[in-house]
Amino acid sequence: MKLDRLIVLFIVVWIAWAVAVPSLLGDLDRAASFGDSFGGISALFSGLALALAVYSMVLQQKQSSEFEKVTLATLEQQAAAIKLIEESLKAQASAAKVGALSILIEQEKQRVESLKQWGESAGDDSKYANGIKAAQRRIDDYQDKLRQHAD
């Protein structure tokens, strides 16, 4: 909004100057000489504009460099957080695996006890011997997996 007003102000001043100088000085040759007298000032302002443009680029470069540093630091923090999350997930998965194997071992032990009781109630202790051996093998396998997981 302010930039629009500033542009309009410059245009009005330029038009007013274009109308006022010839009417004040009366002659176009005299007005041209008067305008040429500002050549040094014009060069000074042009040099100042160039210096400000270079200064602006230097500031922009510094700002860009600082932004890159902050961005890299943020990315490093995020990478560290992701690594912690990954380690936490691995620990949770390990705990879940140990829990699952423990439950399976308990279920197989209950199966062995049930098979023994059924054999006793049937009057033949060896009636379910194959099932008991299979359950015991599974228990041994699960316990081996637990030991391997602990290592």
C-alpha positions, 0 to 999 in steps of 0.5 A: 500500500505504501509502495503504491503511494510512493510510486504515485508521488514520484510520478507526480513529482516527475510530471510537475518537474517536467512542467515547472522547469521549462516554465520557470526557466523560460527557455528549453536551452536554459532548462537543458543546461540546468538539467545537465548541471545535475549529472554529477548528482545523478552519477552519485545516486546511481553509485549509491543505488549500486552499493545498496544493491550489493549490500542487499545481496551480501545481507541476503547471502548471510541470511541464506547461510544462517537459514541453512545452518538452522535447517541442518541443525534441525535435520540433525535433531530430527535424525537423532529423534528418529534413531531414538524412536527406532531403538525404542521400537526395536526394544518393544518388538524384542519385549513382545517376542519374549512375551509371546514365546513365554506365553507359548511355553506356558500353553505347551506346558499346560498341554503336557499336563492336560495330556498326562491327566487324560492318560491317567484318567484313561488308565494308560499313562503312555496313551498320549506319549507322542503328543507329550513328546511333541509338546516338549519338543516345542517347549525346547524350541521356544526356550532355545529361541528365548536363549538366542534372543537373549544373546 
